[in-house]
Amino acid sequence: MTTIELKDILVHKIAAINDKSFLAAMNTIIDSKSEKLIYKTTPEQRQVIKVGQDQIARGESFTNDQVEAEIDKWLREK
């Protein structure tokens, strides 16, 4: 049996399973064995990412420490 044939068999078997906790466990196992994740983005998402990258390039960003300090300040005022 080839890898492709085995994958096809597994896809069909998984499609027939309705046990949410079992499927979640399988998802965890599969995630741990995935060689690489490919995130597909929409054109709108890519545009928003580009805007963010441009802002960072212009120095229009905050460090995590700056954000946490601002949150702490805001919480003390409430």
CNS distance restraints for C-alpha pairs under 8 A (distance, minus, plus):
assign (resid   1 and name CA) (resid   5 and name CA) 6.20 0.50 0.50
assign (resid   1 and name CA) (resid   6 and name CA) 6.62 0.50 0.50
assign (resid   2 and name CA) (resid   6 and name CA) 6.23 0.50 0.50
assign (resid   3 and name CA) (resid   7 and name CA) 6.14 0.50 0.50
assign (resid   4 and name CA) (resid   8 and name CA) 6.21 0.50 0.50
assign (resid   5 and name CA) (resid   9 and name CA) 6.30 0.50 0.50
assign (resid   6 and name CA) (resid  10 and name CA) 6.20 0.50 0.50
assign (resid   7 and name CA) (resid  11 and name CA) 6.10 0.50 0.50
assign (resid   8 and name CA) (resid  12 and name CA) 6.41 0.50 0.50
assign (resid   9 and name CA) (resid  13 and name CA) 6.28 0.50 0.50
assign (resid  10 and name CA) (resid  14 and name CA) 5.94 0.50 0.50
assign (resid  11 and name CA) (resid  15 and name CA) 6.09 0.50 0.50
assign (resid  12 and name CA) (resid  16 and name CA) 6.65 0.50 0.50
assign (resid  13 and name CA) (resid  17 and name CA) 6.88 0.50 0.50
assign (resid  14 and name CA) (resid  23 and name CA) 7.89 0.50 0.50
assign (resid  17 and name CA) (resid  23 and name CA) 7.48 0.50 0.50
assign (resid  18 and name CA) (resid  23 and name CA) 7.67 0.50 0.50
assign (resid  19 and name CA) (resid  23 and name CA) 6.21 0.50 0.50
assign (resid  20 and name CA) (resid  24 and name CA) 6.08 0.50 0.50
assign (resid  21 and name CA) (resid  25 and name CA) 6.20 0.50 0.50
assign (resid  22 and name CA) (resid  26 and name CA) 6.23 0.50 0.50
assign (resid  23 and name CA) (resid  27 and name CA) 6.08 0.50 0.50
assign (resid  24 and name CA) (resid  28 and name CA) 6.33 0.50 0.50
assign (resid  25 and name CA) (resid  29 and name CA) 6.41 0.50 0.50
assign (resid  26 and name CA) (resid  30 and name CA) 6.10 0.50 0.50
assign (resid  27 and name CA) (resid  31 and name CA) 5.96 0.50 0.50
assign (resid  28 and name CA) (resid  32 and name CA) 6.28 0.50 0.50
assign (resid  29 and name CA) (resid  33 and name CA) 6.56 0.50 0.50
assign (resid  30 and name CA) (resid  34 and name CA) 6.07 0.50 0.50
assign (resid  41 and name CA) (resid  45 and name CA) 5.81 0.50 0.50
assign (resid  41 and name CA) (resid  46 and name CA) 6.36 0.50 0.50
assign (resid  42 and name CA) (resid  46 and name CA) 6.29 0.50 0.50
assign (resid  43 and name CA) (resid  47 and name CA) 6.21 0.50 0.50
assign (resid  44 and name CA) (resid  48 and name CA) 6.35 0.50 0.50
assign (resid  45 and name CA) (resid  49 and name CA) 6.18 0.50 0.50
assign (resid  46 and name CA) (resid  50 and name CA) 6.13 0.50 0.50
assign (resid  47 and name CA) (resid  51 and name CA) 6.26 0.50 0.50
assign (resid  48 and name CA) (resid  52 and name CA) 6.31 0.50 0.50
assign (resid  49 and name CA) (resid  53 and name CA) 6.18 0.50 0.50
assign (resid  50 and name CA) (resid  54 and name CA) 6.12 0.50 0.50
assign (resid  51 and name CA) (resid  55 and name CA) 6.24 0.50 0.50
assign (resid  52 and name CA) (resid  56 and name CA) 6.27 0.50 0.50
assign (resid  53 and name CA) (resid  57 and name CA) 6.20 0.50 0.50
assign (resid  54 and name CA) (resid  58 and name CA) 6.31 0.50 0.50
assign (resid  55 and name CA) (resid  59 and name CA) 6.31 0.50 0.50
assign (resid  55 and name CA) (resid  60 and name CA) 4.97 0.50 0.50
assign (resid  55 and name CA) (resid  61 and name CA) 6.78 0.50 0.50
assign (resid  56 and name CA) (resid  60 and name CA) 5.39 0.50 0.50
assign (resid  56 and name CA) (resid  61 and name CA) 5.58 0.50 0.50
assign (resid  62 and name CA) (resid  66 and name CA) 5.95 0.50 0.50
assign (resid  62 and name CA) (resid  67 and name CA) 6.48 0.50 0.50
assign (resid  63 and name CA) (resid  67 and name CA) 6.39 0.50 0.50
assign (resid  64 and name CA) (resid  68 and name CA) 6.14 0.50 0.50
assign (resid  65 and name CA) (resid  69 and name CA) 6.10 0.50 0.50
assign (resid  66 and name CA) (resid  70 and name CA) 6.20 0.50 0.50
assign (resid  67 and name CA) (resid  71 and name CA) 6.19 0.50 0.50
assign (resid  68 and name CA) (resid  72 and name CA) 6.12 0.50 0.50
assign (resid  69 and name CA) (resid  73 and name CA) 6.13 0.50 0.50
assign (resid  70 and name CA) (resid  74 and name CA) 6.12 0.50 0.50
assign (resid  71 and name CA) (resid  75 and name CA) 6.08 0.50 0.50
assign (resid  72 and name CA) (resid  76 and name CA) 6.23 0.50 0.50
assign (resid  73 and name CA) (resid  77 and name CA) 6.46 0.50 0.50
assign (resid  74 and name CA) (resid  78 and name CA) 6.65 0.50 0.50
